[in-house]
């Protein structure tokens, strides 16, 4: 597919990555799925552009990114609140925006939340590796898919999509309905789905995990979030390594939970209390250091129904 540059990266920001839904079917080779840290915000950015759910977007962590627009097109901004401006004029979050060649899109620092998404009509057409454009730095699959967005980089879209954008009429901007916009500053309760190793923990240890109030530590990134709080003692010893699911809640010897996320290792041997859902993983990824976290047990059938409804709504 022929492409044309849509953006020039003037400032890459603190940590900006290209993400689509992820790289699946390769964990047996030690390849991490990757994908968007916050599935909810990522999918809304594509939905309000009428993109398919797997269109590659820019995932912006902590902000401070500047892009120069090189073609007339349409973008969507969703996720964390960064105080985005276009040509120094503030623009709304959770909304589409028409942009023209020469425009400057600038991100401030994160005011609420931690990561945001900038989607473009038709999706970015960066290099694919193992059927995905997602950036996973630690896997080093290719230069493009293991490198964050960098200064001077040109980000392409398809020529066909550019032509359709230029010839289309410019309708009213589309916004995400207010009741779908989350509050990233609220205390977060994570729904825990116990796994078979839950029974390895004593009733006292189970109660501690569910009653403790944790905070997010400085060790929090796309691989996983280390929580801090009252330590759980006398935990089971390390087990035989096995595959690690998204949202796994590990309890290492120090007694402080680690929740594993999109760029997690593919196998591990720490005892696991269970998993949190992909939707809760997204909520967690939007919380900054020091945010309060608690766990509660949830019904697996209810959790599965919510995820099925979510997938149906976003058609993926």
C-alpha positions, 0 to 999 in steps of 0.5 A: 500500500502506497503511503504519504507522511502525515506527521513530522515528530518535532518533540517525541515527548516523554514516552510515545509509542505506536500501538495497535491491538497487539501481536498475538499468537507468538507468546510460545516464542517469548514474544510479548503481545503489547497493544494499548495500555488503555484499551478503552481510550484507544478504541474510542479514539478509533471509533469516533473516527469510524476507523476499524478497531485495529488501526495503529495510533500514537500512545502518549505517556506523560505528554510533552509531544509536538507534531507537525501536520503534513497533510489535511486529515482528521484526528481523534484525541482520547485518554489522559488530559494533557491540555492539547493545543493545535496552533496554540489554541486549546482543543477538547479531549475525547473528540475528533479534530480536522487538521491541515498541513502546517498545523502544530499539535502540542501536548502539555504534561499529564493533568489527569491520567497517565497515557493518551491516544492520538488516532488518525483517519485510516490509521498509521501505516508504520512497519508491521512485524509479526502481523502487528505495528505495536511497539514493544521495546524489550522484544527488539523484533525490528528497529521500527517496532522496538523504538519509541517515537523519536524526533525527526520521525515521519509517520505515514498514512495511506495515499488512498486514505489521504485522497478520501479525506481531501475530497470528503466534506468536513462534518461536525466534530464527533465527541465521546458521550460524557457518560463514557469518559472515566475519572482517572483521579478516583480511587480504583477498585480492581476486580480479582478473578482468582486462579487455581493458585488462589488456594495456595494462600491461607485465608489470612493471606487472602483476607490481607490482599483483599483488605489492604489499601495499596498505592502505586509505586515508582516501579510502574510501566507497561510491563507491570505495576508494583504496589506498595502497602502492608506486606503479606508474609510467609507466602508460597515459594516460587513455583514452576514457571508457566505462561503469564496472562494479562492482568496476572496478580503476582505475589513475590517474596517481598509480599507486595503485589505486582500486576503484569500488563501489556509488555509483561514477560511471557513466563514466570514462577511467582505465585499468582492470586488471580487476574484482573480484566483487560478493562481494569488493566486499562484503568490501572494504566491511567493511575499515577504514582501514589494512587490508591488501589484495592482489590475485591473478588468478582464473579467470573461470569459477570466479568466475562459478560462485561468483556463480551459486551465491550467487544461487541460495542467496539466490534473487535 
